[in-house]
Amino acid sequence: MALYFPRNYRPRLVPETQEQAIKEIKDTFQTTLAEALGLRRVTAPLFVLSGMGINDDLSGVERAVSFPVKDMGDARAEVVQSLAKWKRIKLGAYQIAPGYGLYTDMNAIRADETLDNIHSLYVDQWDWERTIRPEERNVAFLRSIVRKIYAVLLRVEQAVYHTHPHITPVLPDEITFIHAEELLRRYPGMSAKERENAIARECGAVFIIGIGGPLSNGEPHDDRAPDYDDWITPNEEGFAGLNGDLILWNPVLESAYEISSMGIRVTPESLEQQLRASGKYDERKNLKYHRMLLDGQLPLSIGGGIGQSRLCMFFLRCAHIGEVQASIWPDEMREQCKAHNIELK
């Protein structure tokens, strides 16, 4: 999105109070999420070795920040872009039973990011992963997990309101579910982002199912890497895909606001199908992660990421992600934001 300046914007909290509020939101959210999904916290890496297939390549065009490791013969390491694959490996290594999982603080650098109100070079999110049973690989189970996560969002919003009564709740009591194909049929003349804005404005909170696979217009709703979320498997609702995006209506930015990308993960069969569909099979089939998955060495799982700064930005009604995190911003952006009462850290 282009840089947006809300009319007559004023921060809801003074800087000192906001810093405390950020901590309270993060503490409350991760504790409540862990209780709701049966997760335990683990320590995560900041970087992984290149060429292992473990790092997330996001939509396939973002370059990972990398560097040589002197004590390993200048083998290259990459700063993680997310921990989508690493988490699943850890589920197996820790032998976590179905119904339980792990979460961690993920910190990433995305050097190719286009900077605006909600995108930064620095990404911080809670990455979580939970072991599931074969019979749970369906949309009904996906919906049940999304509802639990949404209940956590509602609880945090109420906690913010209790401490800061002038920040009144805006989220609806229930989240709406819709498949990306249904969304396309509902708004056939709109782009994917315009469809997101329309449904988010109408419903307040929505989970769009089926992100990554082509729709009836021949295009995916949005890009998704082929090797973690399952976007190709037919589901019981007559569409394809067992994943999705959790999107809120942001009243400050007056736009759809993605807070989480998540889904049921690929099986060996759906991984092969998605790699072939994306033209990545020969390139990735022998990488360590992909070999483990194709050989059936990894547990079935569901997982996702939830943006920490985005969450704080939403609940504190901030206009720019730079108000809740420290990063690097162009001088021109800093000056423009300051002229509109937006102070970037």
Secondary structure, DSSP 8 states (H G I E B T S, - for coil): ------TT---SS-HHHHHHHHHHHHHHHHHHHHHHHTEEE----SEEETTSS-S--TTTT----EEEEGGGTTEEEEE-S--HHHHHHHHHHTT--TT-EEEEEEEEE-TT---SSS--SEEEEEEEEEE--GGG-SHHHHHHHHHHHHHHHHHHHHHHHHH-TTS-----SS-EEEEHHHHHHHSTTS-HHHHHHHHHHHHSEEEEE--SSB-TTSSBSS---TTSB--SSB-TTSSB-SEEEEEEEETTTTEEEEEEEEEEB--HHHHHHHHHHTT-HHHHTTSHHHHHHHTT-S--EEEEEEEHHHHHHHHTT-S-GGGTS-----HHHHHHHHHTT----
